[in-house]
Amino acid sequence: MNAGDSYMNEDKILKINKRSFITVCIILLFVMLVSYILTFFIQHGQFVDNDVNKYQTIEGNGLPFYKFLLSPILVLGSSSSLTIIVISLFLLILGGSFNVIDKTGGINAIIGYLINKFKSKRYILILIITLFFMLFGSLFGIFEESVTLLPIIIILSLGMGWDTFTGIAMCLMAAGFGFSSAITNPFSVGLASKEMEINLLDGIWFRILIFIIMYAILCLFIILHVKKIEKNPQASVTYESDEEKRKHLNLVNTFEKVDKKVLKVYSCYFLFVLAVIIISSALPIVQELGISIPIIAVSFLIGIIIVCLILHYSPKEFLKIFFSGLLAIAPAIIMILLASSIKYILDEGNIMPTIIYKLIEMLKSSSPIVGILFIYGIILLIQFFIGSASAKVILIIPVIAVLADHIGISRNIALLAFVFGDGFTDLIYPTNPVLLISLGMSSFSYVKWFKKTILLQLIVLLVTILLLIVGYYLHY
């Protein structure tokens, strides 16, 4: 991978990551400030005995400034504290684990095996790599981590005679589509179903069907693009820059040798984690205690420790790699605290009940279909400012659960609207840090990306709206 290192500059990635992180924090701080100001202008209210049918106004104006200033710390003493801690620990463990998987050659071994097996079947290779990343996104909530593999997939794409866009589509776009077509994604479906008090496996058949539909749409999109540039290479939006890359890169087959031991070990590891996710989600007592996410986190950690022992990595080597990955994802904790502070400010300012009450009143006379689409639209709007799925779970899921109950739709369909609104726009909104990082790594301008993917995004929007409507009539 020496050739790839010269073009996929690690320092460049870190700079983009830092800039994106600062941008997201500024946006969240701005929303916090707006929320604080709203406490002075929106009527304060409360639900008697926590019953949304018993709303009453209360006296009060604004919120003490110190509560606004210290909200990222004070929120840890609120009712959301346990959820914040669980999410944060899970993020840290996942970040550390996937860094170990990457550095010990686990993902390269799996991809390398598939590439060697299907290297003479070009389009099947596209289908397999796309499925690989979509499953990672759908089952494990892997999106940000796909960035670490993007250089490999882009170099592979160039070596196959395709272009940079094809590499991004097979990797980042596939992970994003998978994240958005969640089957057991712990960050969206997992955490949100826990907050909405519904079983993760309840209605999973419909989510599997959605995954298949979205996989078919994405694969068709990629293959049509590949056929177009195979017929006319200059049709690629990155033709000139890709030609320069090919001249400067020594495109050898990185995957000629696959470590069979590593392949077997990590295949067993992912099967083990998947089994834990399914079993912990299926056991009623686990759901009642609300410990499915901690169990999954522990399975990741124990599994990766066993893997390192089998592969003869010393405890010192393991800890170094693990904590490197942990530190890389640690800034996400700050984002979660800031996002949680928004809900804290609205709650402490006693305006959240008023907002919920007004929304319920506004939607009472609406049809359930309008209600579903309204929830979808709200998430699409919030997503522009807050890209983190786990942060939005804390902020908006309690409101969505109440709305669903009052407009006559199931919490499952409301959850599906949340998942759709949370995921697909990660691949188009310029406020998403992962997209900016990936485009920066790939030397692919956002304007070109927007023009190339906007039609697909519009198709996805129409398809997801239809799926929500169909889900409602199927009593999902």
KOLFIBA-168352 format. One record per residue (C-alpha): residue in three letters; x, y, z. Coordinates in steps of 0.1 Angstrom, whole numbers, plus 5000, padded with zeros to 4 digits. Example, Ala and Ser with C-alpha at 12.3 -4.5 7.8 and 13.67 -1.06 7.14 Angstrom:
ALA512349555078 SER513749895071 
% end
This chain:
MET500050005000 ASN503050234996 ALA501550374964 GLY498350454981 ASP499950625011 SER501550874988 TYR498250994975 MET495950925004 ASN497851155028 GLU497151075064 ASP498051435076 LYS495451565051 ILE492851335066 LEU493551455101 LYS493351825091 ILE489951775074 ASN488651575104 LYS489651855128 ARG488052125107 SER484851915103 PHE484651845140 ILE485052215148 THR482352305123 VAL479852055138 CYS480552175173 ILE479952535162 ILE476652435147 LEU475552255179 LEU476652545200 PHE474552775178 VAL471452545182 MET472052545219 LEU472052925219 VAL468852935199 SER467252695223 TYR468352905252 ILE466853225236 LEU463553035229 THR463152975266 PHE462453345269 PHE459853355241 ILE457953025243 GLN455252975269 HIS456552755297 GLY454452445303 GLN454352095318 PHE452451765316 VAL450651675348 ASP451851335360 ASN453851305328 ASP450551255309 VAL450651435275 ASN446851455276 LYS447151685307 TYR449051985295 GLN449052305315 THR450952635313 ILE453252745341 GLU454753075351 GLY458353145343 ASN460653315318 GLY463953215304 LEU466652995320 PRO469453085344 PHE472553155323 TYR474752925343 LYS472552635333 PHE473052715297 LEU476752765302 LEU477252435321 SER474652235303 PRO477151985287 ILE478151895323 LEU474751935340 VAL473151695315 LEU475151415331 GLY472951455361 SER469751455341 SER467451165332 SER469351125300 SER472751055318 LEU472550675316 THR471850685279 ILE474650925273 ILE477150715292 VAL476050395274 ILE476350555240 SER479650705248 LEU481250385261 PHE479850195231 LEU481350445207 LEU484750425224 ILE484750045224 LEU483650025188 GLY486250285177 GLY489050095194 SER487849755182 PHE487549855145 ASN491050015147 VAL492349675159 ILE490449495131 ASP491949735105 LYS495549735118 THR495649355122 GLY494449295087 GLY490949165094 ILE488949365069 ASN491649355042 ALA491748975046 ILE487948945040 ILE487949185011 GLY491049034997 TYR489548684997 LEU486448804979 ILE488449004953 ASN490748704945 LYS487748474943 PHE485848694919 LYS488648894901 SER487548754867 LYS483948854873 ARG484049234874 TYR480349324880 ILE480049044906 LEU482949204924 ILE481049534925 LEU478049354939 ILE480049184966 ILE482049484978 THR478949694979 LEU477149424998 PHE480049395022 PHE479949765032 MET476149785032 LEU475949495056 PHE478549655078 GLY476449975079 SER473149795083 LEU474149545110 PHE476849725129 GLY476250095122 ILE479550135105 PHE479850455085 GLU482650665097 GLU484950365099 SER484550295062 VAL486750605056 THR489750405067 LEU489250155039 LEU488350415012 PRO491950454999 ILE492150074993 ILE488850064974 ILE489650374953 ILE493050224943 LEU491249894935 SER488750084914 LEU491450264895 GLY493349944890 MET490249784875 GLY489950064850 TRP487150244867 ASP487250584885 THR487450744918 PHE483650784920 THR483150414916 GLY485550354946 ILE483650604967 ALA480350454957 MET481350094965 CYS482750194999 LEU481350515015 MET478050534996 ALA477450155003 ALA478150205040 GLY475850505041 PHE473050315023 GLY473550025047 PHE473450265077 SER470150405064 SER468650065056 ALA469249955091 ILE468549595101 THR470249585135 ASN472249915134 PRO472849975171 PHE473250355166 SER469850415150 VAL467450115152 GLY469149975183 LEU469250295205 ALA466050435191 SER464050115197 LYS465250105233 GLU464150465238 MET460750395221 GLU460350085242 ILE459949845212 ASN461749525205 LEU464649545180 LEU463449235162 ASP459849355160 GLY459149415123 ILE462649315112 TRP461249145081 PHE460249475067 ARG463649625073 ILE465249335056 LEU463049385026 ILE463949755026 PHE467649665027 ILE467249444996 ILE465449714977 MET468049984985 TYR470849734977 ALA469349684943 ILE468950054937 LEU472550134946 CYS474049844926 LEU472049944896 PHE473250294900 ILE476950194903 ILE476849944874 LEU475150184851 HIS477950434859 VAL480650174854 LYS479250074820 LYS479150434810 ILE482750504817 GLU483950174803 LYS482250274770 ASN483650624773 PRO486250684800 GLN486151064795 ALA482551054807 SER483951024842 VAL483751354862 THR487351274875 TYR488851144842 GLU491751384841 SER492651354878 ASP492350974877 GLU494650964847 GLU497251154868 LYS496750924897 ARG497350614875 LYS500550764863 HIS501850834898 LEU500550514914 ASN502150174911 LEU498849984909 VAL499749634920 ASN497349384933 THR497349454970 PHE495349144977 GLU497448874960 LYS498248714993 VAL495448665018 ASP496348545053 LYS493948245057 LYS494348235094 VAL493348605098 LEU490448545074 LYS489148255094 VAL489548425128 TYR487748745117 SER485048555099 CYS484248385132 TYR484548705151 PHE481848885130 LEU479648585131 PHE479948585169 VAL479148955172 LEU476148915148 ALA474848625169 VAL475148835201 ILE473149115185 ILE470348885174 ILE470248685207 SER470348995230 SER467649155209 ALA465448845210 LEU465648785248 PRO462748975265 ILE464649005298 VAL467549185281 GLN465049425265 GLU463249485298 LEU466549565316 GLY467649775286 ILE471149625285 SER471249505249 ILE473649785239 PRO476149715268 ILE476049345259 ILE476849415223 ALA479649645234 VAL481149385257 SER480949125229 PHE482949355206 LEU485549405233 ILE485849045245 GLY485848915209 ILE488649145197 ILE490749055228 ILE490448685219 VAL491248755183 CYS494448935192 LEU495448645215 ILE494848395187 LEU496848615163 HIS499648645188 TYR499549015195 SER500949115228 PRO498849295254 LYS501049605248 GLU500449595211 PHE496749545215 LEU496349835240 LYS498350065218 ILE496149995187 PHE492949985207 PHE493450315225 SER494650485192 GLY491250395177 LEU489450495210 LEU491150835209 ALA490250885173 ILE486550855180 ALA486651025214 PRO485651375200 ALA482251225191 ILE481551225229 ILE481851605229 MET479251615201 ILE476951385220 LEU477251605251 LEU476551915231 ALA473551765214 SER472251635247 SER472551985261 ILE469952105236 LYS467351875250 TYR468451965285 ILE468052335279 LEU464552275264 ASP463552055294 GLU465052285321 GLY463452585303 ASN460052405305 ILE459352465268 MET459752105256 PRO456252015269 THR454852325251 ILE456652225218 ILE455251865220 TYR451751985229 LYS451752235199 LEU452951965175 ILE450351725188 GLU447551985184 MET448752065149 LEU448651705138 LYS445551595156 SER443351665126 SER445851535101 SER445751185085 PRO448250925098 ILE450050945064 VAL450551325068 GLY451851255103 ILE454350995091 LEU455651235064 PHE455751525089 ILE457951315112 TYR460151225082 GLY460451595072 ILE461351705108 ILE464251445109 LEU465451565075 LEU465551915088 ILE467351835121 GLN469751605102 PHE471251905084 PHE472352055118 ILE472951735138 GLY474451445118 SER475051205147 ALA472350935149 SER473050865186 ALA472851235194 LYS469451275176 VAL468150965195 ILE468551155228 LEU467251475214 ILE464151375192 ILE463151015198 PRO461051085229 VAL459151355210 ILE458551115180 ALA457350845203 VAL454651075218 LEU453651205184 ALA453250855170 ASP450950755198 HIS448751065193 ILE448451055155 GLY447450695153 ILE450650535138 SER452850255152 ARG456050345169 ASN457750105144 ILE456750315114 ALA457750635132 LEU461150465140 LEU461450385103 ALA460850745094 PHE463650845118 VAL466050595103 PHE465350715067 GLY465751075077 ASP468851015097 GLY470850815072 PHE470650885035 THR471251255038 ASP474651175053 LEU475651135016 ILE474551475004 TYR474451725033 PRO477551945033 THR477351965071 ASN478251595074 PRO481851565085 VAL482351205072 LEU481351315037 LEU483751605038 ILE486551385050 SER485951125023 LEU485751374995 GLY488851555007 MET490751225008 SER489651144973 SER490351484958 PHE486651494947 SER484951834949 TYR481651864967 VAL480052034937 LYS480851744915 TRP479651504941 PHE476351684944 LYS475751694907 LYS476551324904 THR474351204933 ILE471451444935 LEU469251234911 LEU469950924932 GLN469051114963 LEU465751224948 ILE464950874938 VAL465750744973 LEU463551024988 LEU460550904966 VAL461150534973 THR461450595011 ILE458250795011 LEU456450504993 LEU457950255017 LEU456650455047 ILE453150465031 VAL453250095022 GLY454450015057 TYR451550205073 TYR448950005051 LEU450749685060 HIS450249775097 TYR453949775102 
% end
